[in-house]
Amino acid sequence: TCSGEGGMIPPERDLSTKWYYQVIQSRYGFNPHHLMLADAVEFFIGQGCKVGMGGHLMGQKVTEQVAEMRSLPPGIDQRSPARHPDWMGPDDLSLKVQEVREATDYQVPIQLKLGASRVYDDVRMAAKCGPDVIYLDGAEGGTGAGPHIGTEETGIPLMAAIPEARRALEDVGLADEIDLVVAGGIRNGADVAKCIALGATAVAIGTAALMALGSNKEIPGVTDYEGATGAPASKFYHMHTGNDPAGITTQDPELRKRLDVDEGAMRVYNFLHALTLEAQMLARACGKTNIHSLEPEDLAALTTESAAMAKVPLAGTNYVPGVTEDNALREIKQLLEKHVANDGFAGGSGV
């Protein structure tokens, strides 16, 4: 689990087997003592569904507890900037990574979270900053709050981003040293298997876990999505208001009583267990004994667009849009250069 934006409350650490402490742009709730309690540290640089944008927590969700954690007044909208104040570029970020390593006595891994945009260049620069993990978030990922234009029109789909990220790590010679964790719209075992096959080391989920927990689920006799929000269950996209009738994404103590924690935990467990079994089943179907043995050769695209984005062959062919043409041009160029070298600059009868 990850602390997310805005500091930590003790139960977070106590109830988490593995706990990531997130370093964010606003510094809300940042506490060096909490940093020392982490199993890993995540520098939040970007988010897939609103690339290049900051954060915005609506005032109705800023309770006394949240306000105390963030050292800000309750009931007031809280905004986070898009940029970190501690660095202007990769050189400065390298120094900050080193600073956190020293603060944690080199005992915990450091992860850089990027929103998928200029993936190749961003991952190359991030890799040179010395992290242990690069977390790449695709455009399909969710958010607690964000402008509609940002969530709909920014970012790169995850399946297009993974090959670029893997290529970037290979080009800087760090593919074996830095793990690539990806997220964004992962809902089932097939999504997991495809991500691993394209080059991800592991996957992360957020919204899917909330859905499994019971968010957007009508509880007979308890919840009334349509009456409370004007939208039926599974069509409620206003979690930022703090009025989630299922009691999950809310700070309202009365609404929170509606969540059966034990039952919800079992649902999340069942979801993760099914996710794992599905991914394993697909790996076996490809003749693999380990899901991490999946590779691009195990994939086939059903549309030209998906073939171009994921850089895998169109089903029934060896054709990869863009890649096949580039390889053909490269071969033609090499043949021409060979002829010129053999026959001289003046050309010969064989040219």
Secondary structure as UniProt FT lines:
FT   HELIX           10..14
FT   STRAND          20..23
FT   TURN            28..29
FT   HELIX           32..35
FT   TURN            36..37
FT   STRAND          40..44
FT   HELIX           48..50
FT   TURN            51..52
FT   STRAND          55..57
FT   HELIX           59..61
FT   HELIX           64..70
FT   TURN            74..75
FT   STRAND          78..80
FT   TURN            85..86
FT   HELIX           90..103
FT   TURN            104..106
FT   STRAND          110..115
FT   HELIX           119..127
FT   TURN            128..129
FT   STRAND          133..137
FT   TURN            139..140
FT   HELIX           148..153
FT   HELIX           158..171
FT   TURN            172..173
FT   TURN            175..177
FT   STRAND          179..183
FT   HELIX           189..198
FT   STRAND          202..203
FT   HELIX           207..213
FT   TURN            214..216
FT   TURN            220..222
FT   HELIX           225..229
FT   TURN            233..234
FT   HELIX           239..241
FT   TURN            245..246
FT   HELIX           253..256
FT   TURN            257..258
FT   HELIX           261..285
FT   TURN            286..287
FT   HELIX           291..293
FT   HELIX           296..298
FT   HELIX           304..310
FT   TURN            315..316
FT   TURN            321..322
FT   HELIX           323..343
FT   TURN            345..346
FT   TURN            349..350
//
